[in-house]
Amino acid sequence: GHSLIAGRPVVGGGKTAFGFNPATNEQLEPAYSLITEEQLTTATSAAADAYPSFSTLDPETHAAFLEAIAENIEAIGEDLITRATQETGL
């Protein structure tokens, strides 16, 4: 996996973490690469820089942005459902 920092996919430069299936006590692949403190600083700075212009957008633009996020999540489809089921053990 990767993180999005300032709109770009970034492989974390920190430690590696794994999902865990509590129903089977199994570690899940693939690993997550965690971001470094420097990457976190970059991400929070980018968010702070974006806030002033984003906060003044009209409600329709905010709604379109949120709808685009929802569409991207829905496009993942069954893979997301499978992973969520594995990680929750439900």
Biopython code that builds the backbone (N, CA, C, O; Angstrom):
import numpy as np
from Bio.PDB.StructureBuilder import StructureBuilder

atoms = [
    (1, "GLY", "N", (0.809, -1.181, 0.000)),
    (1, "GLY", "CA", (0.000, 0.000, 0.000)),
    (1, "GLY", "C", (0.858, 1.253, 0.000)),
    (1, "GLY", "O", (2.084, 1.199, 0.097)),
    (2, "HIS", "N", (0.185, 2.358, -0.110)),
    (2, "HIS", "CA", (0.875, 3.640, -0.098)),
    (2, "HIS", "C", (0.001, 4.672, 0.596)),
    (2, "HIS", "O", (-1.188, 4.450, 0.829)),
    (3, "SER", "N", (0.600, 5.779, 0.914)),
    (3, "SER", "CA", (-0.115, 6.913, 1.487)),
    (3, "SER", "C", (-0.250, 7.979, 0.410)),
    (3, "SER", "O", (0.517, 8.007, -0.552)),
    (4, "LEU", "N", (-1.226, 8.847, 0.581)),
    (4, "LEU", "CA", (-1.355, 10.002, -0.306)),
    (4, "LEU", "C", (-0.873, 11.222, 0.462)),
    (4, "LEU", "O", (-1.427, 11.581, 1.501)),
    (5, "ILE", "N", (0.156, 11.845, -0.064)),
    (5, "ILE", "CA", (0.692, 13.052, 0.549)),
    (5, "ILE", "C", (0.701, 14.134, -0.519)),
    (5, "ILE", "O", (1.360, 14.008, -1.551)),
    (6, "ALA", "N", (-0.044, 15.199, -0.250)),
    (6, "ALA", "CA", (-0.176, 16.313, -1.195)),
    (6, "ALA", "C", (-0.661, 15.818, -2.555)),
    (6, "ALA", "O", (-0.207, 16.289, -3.598)),
    (7, "GLY", "N", (-1.593, 14.857, -2.527)),
    (7, "GLY", "CA", (-2.194, 14.357, -3.758)),
    (7, "GLY", "C", (-1.369, 13.354, -4.530)),
    (7, "GLY", "O", (-1.737, 12.983, -5.645)),
    (8, "ARG", "N", (-0.264, 12.909, -3.967)),
    (8, "ARG", "CA", (0.604, 11.964, -4.681)),
    (8, "ARG", "C", (0.752, 10.677, -3.873)),
    (8, "ARG", "O", (0.863, 10.730, -2.648)),
    (9, "PRO", "N", (0.756, 9.518, -4.544)),
    (9, "PRO", "CA", (1.015, 8.274, -3.819)),
    (9, "PRO", "C", (2.468, 8.224, -3.363)),
    (9, "PRO", "O", (3.383, 8.497, -4.142)),
    (10, "VAL", "N", (2.670, 7.879, -2.110)),
    (10, "VAL", "CA", (4.008, 7.854, -1.516)),
    (10, "VAL", "C", (4.171, 6.556, -0.735)),
    (10, "VAL", "O", (3.316, 6.200, 0.076)),
    (11, "VAL", "N", (5.261, 5.858, -0.981)),
    (11, "VAL", "CA", (5.580, 4.682, -0.178)),
    (11, "VAL", "C", (6.186, 5.176, 1.126)),
    (11, "VAL", "O", (7.130, 5.966, 1.121)),
    (12, "GLY", "N", (5.647, 4.713, 2.227)),
    (12, "GLY", "CA", (6.160, 5.134, 3.523)),
    (12, "GLY", "C", (7.600, 4.712, 3.717)),
    (12, "GLY", "O", (8.005, 3.630, 3.290)),
    (13, "GLY", "N", (8.360, 5.554, 4.353)),
    (13, "GLY", "CA", (9.763, 5.264, 4.601)),
    (13, "GLY", "C", (10.027, 4.754, 6.009)),
    (13, "GLY", "O", (11.177, 4.617, 6.426)),
    (14, "GLY", "N", (8.946, 4.473, 6.740)),
    (14, "GLY", "CA", (9.098, 4.033, 8.125)),
    (14, "GLY", "C", (9.030, 2.527, 8.260)),
    (14, "GLY", "O", (9.371, 1.782, 7.340)),
    (15, "LYS", "N", (8.591, 2.103, 9.407)),
    (15, "LYS", "CA", (8.475, 0.681, 9.708)),
    (15, "LYS", "C", (7.387, 0.041, 8.851)),
    (15, "LYS", "O", (6.636, 0.723, 8.154)),
    (16, "THR", "N", (7.326, -1.280, 8.923)),
    (16, "THR", "CA", (6.310, -2.040, 8.205)),
    (16, "THR", "C", (5.306, -2.587, 9.216)),
    (16, "THR", "O", (5.684, -3.035, 10.298)),
    (17, "ALA", "N", (4.036, -2.546, 8.860)),
    (17, "ALA", "CA", (2.983, -3.091, 9.713)),
    (17, "ALA", "C", (2.104, -4.007, 8.872)),
    (17, "ALA", "O", (2.034, -3.872, 7.650)),
    (18, "PHE", "N", (1.444, -4.924, 9.532)),
    (18, "PHE", "CA", (0.562, -5.860, 8.850)),
    (18, "PHE", "C", (-0.827, -5.788, 9.459)),
    (18, "PHE", "O", (-0.991, -5.502, 10.645)),
    (19, "GLY", "N", (-1.827, -6.054, 8.619)),
    (19, "GLY", "CA", (-3.161, -6.262, 9.130)),
    (19, "GLY", "C", (-3.185, -7.595, 9.865)),
    (19, "GLY", "O", (-2.279, -8.414, 9.713)),
    (20, "PHE", "N", (-4.227, -7.804, 10.660)),
    (20, "PHE", "CA", (-4.322, -9.017, 11.463)),
    (20, "PHE", "C", (-5.762, -9.489, 11.455)),
    (20, "PHE", "O", (-6.681, -8.698, 11.668)),
    (21, "ASN", "N", (-5.963, -10.776, 11.210)),
    (21, "ASN", "CA", (-7.301, -11.355, 11.222)),
    (21, "ASN", "C", (-7.551, -11.937, 12.611)),
    (21, "ASN", "O", (-6.969, -12.965, 12.956)),
    (22, "PRO", "N", (-8.408, -11.299, 13.415)),
    (22, "PRO", "CA", (-8.632, -11.778, 14.771)),
    (22, "PRO", "C", (-9.385, -13.109, 14.831)),
    (22, "PRO", "O", (-9.336, -13.800, 15.849)),
    (23, "ALA", "N", (-10.072, -13.469, 13.762)),
    (23, "ALA", "CA", (-10.806, -14.737, 13.748)),
    (23, "ALA", "C", (-9.881, -15.928, 13.543)),
    (23, "ALA", "O", (-10.174, -17.031, 14.005)),
    (24, "THR", "N", (-8.758, -15.709, 12.846)),
    (24, "THR", "CA", (-7.848, -16.818, 12.530)),
    (24, "THR", "C", (-6.474, -16.657, 13.175)),
    (24, "THR", "O", (-5.634, -17.553, 13.090)),
    (25, "ASN", "N", (-6.248, -15.513, 13.820)),
    (25, "ASN", "CA", (-4.932, -15.186, 14.395)),
    (25, "ASN", "C", (-3.836, -15.162, 13.341)),
    (25, "ASN", "O", (-2.684, -15.478, 13.637)),
    (26, "GLU", "N", (-4.184, -14.790, 12.119)),
    (26, "GLU", "CA", (-3.205, -14.751, 11.028)),
    (26, "GLU", "C", (-2.847, -13.315, 10.657)),
    (26, "GLU", "O", (-3.689, -12.417, 10.664)),
    (27, "GLN", "N", (-1.578, -13.134, 10.336)),
    (27, "GLN", "CA", (-1.088, -11.871, 9.789)),
    (27, "GLN", "C", (-1.538, -11.791, 8.341)),
    (27, "GLN", "O", (-1.496, -12.787, 7.620)),
    (28, "LEU", "N", (-1.968, -10.611, 7.911)),
    (28, "LEU", "CA", (-2.465, -10.434, 6.552)),
    (28, "LEU", "C", (-1.429, -9.745, 5.674)),
    (28, "LEU", "O", (-0.718, -8.846, 6.124)),
    (29, "GLU", "N", (-1.354, -10.161, 4.459)),
    (29, "GLU", "CA", (-0.520, -9.525, 3.439)),
    (29, "GLU", "C", (-1.431, -8.665, 2.564)),
    (29, "GLU", "O", (-2.623, -8.959, 2.478)),
    (30, "PRO", "N", (-0.939, -7.651, 1.934)),
    (30, "PRO", "CA", (0.438, -7.175, 1.939)),
    (30, "PRO", "C", (0.707, -6.327, 3.179)),
    (30, "PRO", "O", (-0.212, -5.954, 3.908)),
    (31, "ALA", "N", (1.956, -6.039, 3.395)),
    (31, "ALA", "CA", (2.372, -5.185, 4.503)),
    (31, "ALA", "C", (2.029, -3.732, 4.190)),
    (31, "ALA", "O", (1.925, -3.337, 3.029)),
    (32, "TYR", "N", (1.860, -2.966, 5.228)),
    (32, "TYR", "CA", (1.698, -1.521, 5.107)),
    (32, "TYR", "C", (3.041, -0.876, 5.422)),
    (32, "TYR", "O", (3.680, -1.219, 6.417)),
    (33, "SER", "N", (3.464, 0.045, 4.590)),
    (33, "SER", "CA", (4.682, 0.796, 4.903)),
    (33, "SER", "C", (4.247, 2.088, 5.587)),
    (33, "SER", "O", (3.556, 2.918, 4.996)),
    (34, "LEU", "N", (4.656, 2.243, 6.820)),
    (34, "LEU", "CA", (4.265, 3.402, 7.608)),
    (34, "LEU", "C", (5.111, 4.611, 7.229)),
    (34, "LEU", "O", (6.271, 4.478, 6.838)),
    (35, "ILE", "N", (4.516, 5.785, 7.349)),
    (35, "ILE", "CA", (5.258, 6.992, 6.988)),
    (35, "ILE", "C", (6.197, 7.405, 8.118)),
    (35, "ILE", "O", (6.011, 7.038, 9.278)),
    (36, "THR", "N", (7.190, 8.164, 7.746)),
    (36, "THR", "CA", (8.155, 8.689, 8.711)),
    (36, "THR", "C", (7.619, 9.987, 9.310)),
    (36, "THR", "O", (6.621, 10.534, 8.840)),
    (37, "GLU", "N", (8.278, 10.460, 10.327)),
    (37, "GLU", "CA", (7.895, 11.737, 10.927)),
    (37, "GLU", "C", (8.035, 12.868, 9.907)),
    (37, "GLU", "O", (7.214, 13.785, 9.880)),
    (38, "GLU", "N", (9.062, 12.804, 9.076)),
    (38, "GLU", "CA", (9.248, 13.822, 8.030)),
    (38, "GLU", "C", (8.092, 13.777, 7.025)),
    (38, "GLU", "O", (7.590, 14.822, 6.611)),
    (39, "GLN", "N", (7.673, 12.581, 6.636)),
    (39, "GLN", "CA", (6.549, 12.457, 5.710)),
    (39, "GLN", "C", (5.261, 12.963, 6.360)),
    (39, "GLN", "O", (4.427, 13.576, 5.692)),
    (40, "LEU", "N", (5.098, 12.712, 7.647)),
    (40, "LEU", "CA", (3.933, 13.219, 8.370)),
    (40, "LEU", "C", (3.932, 14.741, 8.389)),
    (40, "LEU", "O", (2.889, 15.366, 8.197)),
    (41, "THR", "N", (5.080, 15.327, 8.616)),
    (41, "THR", "CA", (5.201, 16.786, 8.603)),
    (41, "THR", "C", (4.855, 17.341, 7.222)),
    (41, "THR", "O", (4.165, 18.354, 7.110)),
    (42, "THR", "N", (5.333, 16.681, 6.182)),
    (42, "THR", "CA", (5.013, 17.101, 4.812)),
    (42, "THR", "C", (3.509, 17.028, 4.570)),
    (42, "THR", "O", (2.923, 17.944, 3.991)),
    (43, "ALA", "N", (2.883, 15.935, 5.014)),
    (43, "ALA", "CA", (1.444, 15.748, 4.806)),
    (43, "ALA", "C", (0.631, 16.790, 5.562)),
    (43, "ALA", "O", (-0.300, 17.372, 5.006)),
    (44, "THR", "N", (0.973, 17.032, 6.822)),
    (44, "THR", "CA", (0.203, 18.005, 7.593)),
    (44, "THR", "C", (0.422, 19.429, 7.086)),
    (44, "THR", "O", (-0.494, 20.250, 7.127)),
    (45, "SER", "N", (1.614, 19.721, 6.616)),
    (45, "SER", "CA", (1.875, 21.045, 6.030)),
    (45, "SER", "C", (1.073, 21.237, 4.749)),
    (45, "SER", "O", (0.513, 22.308, 4.514)),
    (46, "ALA", "N", (1.020, 20.193, 3.923)),
    (46, "ALA", "CA", (0.245, 20.272, 2.680)),
    (46, "ALA", "C", (-1.237, 20.458, 2.984)),
    (46, "ALA", "O", (-1.922, 21.221, 2.303)),
    (47, "ALA", "N", (-1.730, 19.763, 4.004)),
    (47, "ALA", "CA", (-3.138, 19.912, 4.388)),
    (47, "ALA", "C", (-3.414, 21.327, 4.889)),
    (47, "ALA", "O", (-4.429, 21.927, 4.537)),
    (48, "ALA", "N", (-2.523, 21.847, 5.697)),
    (48, "ALA", "CA", (-2.690, 23.214, 6.203)),
    (48, "ALA", "C", (-2.649, 24.232, 5.068)),
    (48, "ALA", "O", (-3.398, 25.209, 5.077)),
    (49, "ASP", "N", (-1.774, 24.004, 4.091)),
    (49, "ASP", "CA", (-1.682, 24.909, 2.941)),
    (49, "ASP", "C", (-2.948, 24.861, 2.090)),
    (49, "ASP", "O", (-3.365, 25.878, 1.536)),
    (50, "ALA", "N", (-3.559, 23.675, 1.987)),
    (50, "ALA", "CA", (-4.746, 23.513, 1.143)),
    (50, "ALA", "C", (-6.012, 24.042, 1.813)),
    (50, "ALA", "O", (-6.963, 24.423, 1.130)),
    (51, "TYR", "N", (-6.029, 24.067, 3.126)),
    (51, "TYR", "CA", (-7.251, 24.415, 3.841)),
    (51, "TYR", "C", (-7.833, 25.778, 3.477)),
    (51, "TYR", "O", (-9.036, 25.853, 3.225)),
    (52, "PRO", "N", (-7.062, 26.848, 3.434)),
    (52, "PRO", "CA", (-7.678, 28.149, 3.153)),
    (52, "PRO", "C", (-8.470, 28.180, 1.841)),
    (52, "PRO", "O", (-9.582, 28.707, 1.806)),
    (53, "SER", "N", (-7.918, 27.629, 0.784)),
    (53, "SER", "CA", (-8.654, 27.670, -0.485)),
    (53, "SER", "C", (-9.806, 26.672, -0.489)),
    (53, "SER", "O", (-10.874, 26.963, -1.026)),
    (54, "PHE", "N", (-9.600, 25.502, 0.103)),
    (54, "PHE", "CA", (-10.670, 24.501, 0.123)),
    (54, "PHE", "C", (-11.843, 24.971, 0.976)),
    (54, "PHE", "O", (-12.999, 24.727, 0.629)),
    (55, "SER", "N", (-11.559, 25.635, 2.073)),
    (55, "SER", "CA", (-12.624, 26.042, 2.995)),
    (55, "SER", "C", (-13.534, 27.111, 2.410)),
    (55, "SER", "O", (-14.643, 27.309, 2.906)),
    (56, "THR", "N", (-13.093, 27.801, 1.370)),
    (56, "THR", "CA", (-13.919, 28.854, 0.774)),
    (56, "THR", "C", (-14.707, 28.377, -0.440)),
    (56, "THR", "O", (-15.444, 29.156, -1.046)),
    (57, "LEU", "N", (-14.559, 27.109, -0.799)),
    (57, "LEU", "CA", (-15.301, 26.586, -1.948)),
    (57, "LEU", "C", (-16.779, 26.483, -1.617)),
    (57, "LEU", "O", (-17.156, 26.344, -0.454)),
    (58, "ASP", "N", (-17.605, 26.551, -2.634)),
    (58, "ASP", "CA", (-19.041, 26.467, -2.446)),
    (58, "ASP", "C", (-19.450, 25.036, -2.067)),
    (58, "ASP", "O", (-18.711, 24.087, -2.328)),
    (59, "PRO", "N", (-20.622, 24.888, -1.456)),
    (59, "PRO", "CA", (-21.078, 23.566, -1.017)),
    (59, "PRO", "C", (-21.166, 22.538, -2.147)),
    (59, "PRO", "O", (-20.918, 21.353, -1.923)),
    (60, "GLU", "N", (-21.511, 22.974, -3.343)),
    (60, "GLU", "CA", (-21.609, 22.044, -4.469)),
    (60, "GLU", "C", (-20.249, 21.432, -4.800)),
    (60, "GLU", "O", (-20.158, 20.247, -5.119)),
    (61, "THR", "N", (-19.202, 22.237, -4.725)),
    (61, "THR", "CA", (-17.855, 21.735, -5.000)),
    (61, "THR", "C", (-17.412, 20.778, -3.902)),
    (61, "THR", "O", (-16.795, 19.751, -4.183)),
    (62, "HIS", "N", (-17.726, 21.110, -2.649)),
    (62, "HIS", "CA", (-17.428, 20.186, -1.544)),
    (62, "HIS", "C", (-18.151, 18.863, -1.768)),
    (62, "HIS", "O", (-17.566, 17.792, -1.605)),
    (63, "ALA", "N", (-19.418, 18.943, -2.140)),
    (63, "ALA", "CA", (-20.201, 17.729, -2.367)),
    (63, "ALA", "C", (-19.615, 16.901, -3.501)),
    (63, "ALA", "O", (-19.531, 15.677, -3.397)),
    (64, "ALA", "N", (-19.213, 17.552, -4.574)),
    (64, "ALA", "CA", (-18.619, 16.830, -5.706)),
    (64, "ALA", "C", (-17.321, 16.141, -5.287)),
    (64, "ALA", "O", (-17.038, 15.024, -5.720)),
    (65, "PHE", "N", (-16.545, 16.802, -4.454)),
    (65, "PHE", "CA", (-15.300, 16.220, -3.946)),
    (65, "PHE", "C", (-15.594, 14.966, -3.121)),
    (65, "PHE", "O", (-14.956, 13.931, -3.310)),
    (66, "LEU", "N", (-16.553, 15.063, -2.215)),
    (66, "LEU", "CA", (-16.912, 13.909, -1.385)),
    (66, "LEU", "C", (-17.512, 12.783, -2.219)),
    (66, "LEU", "O", (-17.268, 11.609, -1.941)),
    (67, "GLU", "N", (-18.288, 13.127, -3.232)),
    (67, "GLU", "CA", (-18.844, 12.103, -4.120)),
    (67, "GLU", "C", (-17.739, 11.391, -4.895)),
    (67, "GLU", "O", (-17.813, 10.180, -5.107)),
    (68, "ALA", "N", (-16.729, 12.122, -5.313)),
    (68, "ALA", "CA", (-15.600, 11.502, -6.018)),
    (68, "ALA", "C", (-14.858, 10.534, -5.100)),
    (68, "ALA", "O", (-14.437, 9.460, -5.532)),
    (69, "ILE", "N", (-14.699, 10.915, -3.836)),
    (69, "ILE", "CA", (-14.069, 10.007, -2.873)),
    (69, "ILE", "C", (-14.909, 8.743, -2.735)),
    (69, "ILE", "O", (-14.376, 7.634, -2.765)),
    (70, "ALA", "N", (-16.215, 8.907, -2.585)),
    (70, "ALA", "CA", (-17.107, 7.752, -2.446)),
    (70, "ALA", "C", (-17.040, 6.849, -3.671)),
    (70, "ALA", "O", (-17.021, 5.625, -3.538)),
    (71, "GLU", "N", (-17.003, 7.432, -4.845)),
    (71, "GLU", "CA", (-16.916, 6.635, -6.074)),
    (71, "GLU", "C", (-15.618, 5.835, -6.128)),
    (71, "GLU", "O", (-15.612, 4.682, -6.558)),
    (72, "ASN", "N", (-14.523, 6.446, -5.694)),
    (72, "ASN", "CA", (-13.246, 5.727, -5.670)),
    (72, "ASN", "C", (-13.278, 4.569, -4.682)),
    (72, "ASN", "O", (-12.752, 3.493, -4.965)),
    (73, "ILE", "N", (-13.891, 4.785, -3.530)),
    (73, "ILE", "CA", (-14.010, 3.701, -2.547)),
    (73, "ILE", "C", (-14.884, 2.586, -3.108)),
    (73, "ILE", "O", (-14.528, 1.411, -3.011)),
    (74, "GLU", "N", (-16.017, 2.943, -3.689)),
    (74, "GLU", "CA", (-16.916, 1.941, -4.263)),
    (74, "GLU", "C", (-16.258, 1.176, -5.401)),
    (74, "GLU", "O", (-16.555, -0.001, -5.605)),
    (75, "ALA", "N", (-15.373, 1.823, -6.141)),
    (75, "ALA", "CA", (-14.703, 1.169, -7.268)),
    (75, "ALA", "C", (-13.789, 0.038, -6.807)),
    (75, "ALA", "O", (-13.499, -0.879, -7.575)),
    (76, "ILE", "N", (-13.339, 0.100, -5.566)),
    (76, "ILE", "CA", (-12.508, -0.981, -5.037)),
    (76, "ILE", "C", (-13.332, -2.260, -4.933)),
    (76, "ILE", "O", (-12.809, -3.358, -5.125)),
    (77, "GLY", "N", (-14.605, -2.118, -4.633)),
    (77, "GLY", "CA", (-15.551, -3.226, -4.666)),
    (77, "GLY", "C", (-15.270, -4.351, -3.685)),
    (77, "GLY", "O", (-14.977, -4.122, -2.511)),
    (78, "GLU", "N", (-15.366, -5.571, -4.197)),
    (78, "GLU", "CA", (-15.250, -6.775, -3.374)),
    (78, "GLU", "C", (-13.921, -6.872, -2.643)),
    (78, "GLU", "O", (-13.868, -7.410, -1.537)),
    (79, "ASP", "N", (-12.857, -6.367, -3.232)),
    (79, "ASP", "CA", (-11.554, -6.425, -2.556)),
    (79, "ASP", "C", (-11.597, -5.703, -1.211)),
    (79, "ASP", "O", (-11.031, -6.177, -0.226)),
    (80, "LEU", "N", (-12.269, -4.561, -1.176)),
    (80, "LEU", "CA", (-12.377, -3.804, 0.068)),
    (80, "LEU", "C", (-13.240, -4.552, 1.078)),
    (80, "LEU", "O", (-12.905, -4.615, 2.260)),
    (81, "ILE", "N", (-14.335, -5.108, 0.618)),
    (81, "ILE", "CA", (-15.219, -5.864, 1.507)),
    (81, "ILE", "C", (-14.493, -7.071, 2.084)),
    (81, "ILE", "O", (-14.593, -7.351, 3.279)),
    (82, "THR", "N", (-13.766, -7.782, 1.238)),
    (82, "THR", "CA", (-13.006, -8.946, 1.697)),
    (82, "THR", "C", (-11.979, -8.544, 2.741)),
    (82, "THR", "O", (-11.871, -9.187, 3.785)),
    (83, "ARG", "N", (-11.233, -7.497, 2.474)),
    (83, "ARG", "CA", (-10.193, -7.061, 3.406)),
    (83, "ARG", "C", (-10.803, -6.598, 4.727)),
    (83, "ARG", "O", (-10.293, -6.938, 5.794)),
    (84, "ALA", "N", (-11.877, -5.835, 4.667)),
    (84, "ALA", "CA", (-12.522, -5.364, 5.894)),
    (84, "ALA", "C", (-13.024, -6.542, 6.723)),
    (84, "ALA", "O", (-12.914, -6.534, 7.949)),
    (85, "THR", "N", (-13.567, -7.543, 6.063)),
    (85, "THR", "CA", (-14.026, -8.744, 6.759)),
    (85, "THR", "C", (-12.855, -9.460, 7.419)),
    (85, "THR", "O", (-12.958, -9.905, 8.563)),
    (86, "GLN", "N", (-11.746, -9.572, 6.702)),
    (86, "GLN", "CA", (-10.565, -10.223, 7.275)),
    (86, "GLN", "C", (-10.042, -9.457, 8.487)),
    (86, "GLN", "O", (-9.723, -10.060, 9.512)),
    (87, "GLU", "N", (-9.953, -8.146, 8.377)),
    (87, "GLU", "CA", (-9.354, -7.353, 9.449)),
    (87, "GLU", "C", (-10.243, -7.239, 10.681)),
    (87, "GLU", "O", (-9.747, -6.979, 11.778)),
    (88, "THR", "N", (-11.543, -7.430, 10.516)),
    (88, "THR", "CA", (-12.443, -7.341, 11.667)),
    (88, "THR", "C", (-12.803, -8.710, 12.219)),
    (88, "THR", "O", (-13.285, -8.822, 13.347)),
    (89, "GLY", "N", (-12.571, -9.752, 11.428)),
    (89, "GLY", "CA", (-12.925, -11.092, 11.870)),
    (89, "GLY", "C", (-14.421, -11.346, 11.875)),
    (89, "GLY", "O", (-14.882, -12.316, 12.475)),
    (90, "LEU", "N", (-15.178, -10.495, 11.220)),
    (90, "LEU", "CA", (-16.638, -10.666, 11.181)),
    (90, "LEU", "C", (-17.074, -11.529, 10.022)),
    (90, "LEU", "O", (-18.268, -11.770, 9.847)),
]
sb = StructureBuilder()
sb.init_structure("model")
sb.init_model(0)
sb.init_chain("A")
sb.init_seg("    ")
for serial, (resi, resn, name, xyz) in enumerate(atoms, 1):
    if name == "N":
        sb.init_residue(resn, " ", resi, " ")
    sb.init_atom(name, np.array(xyz, "f"), 0.0, 1.0, " ", f" {name:<3s}", serial, name[0])
structure = sb.get_structure()
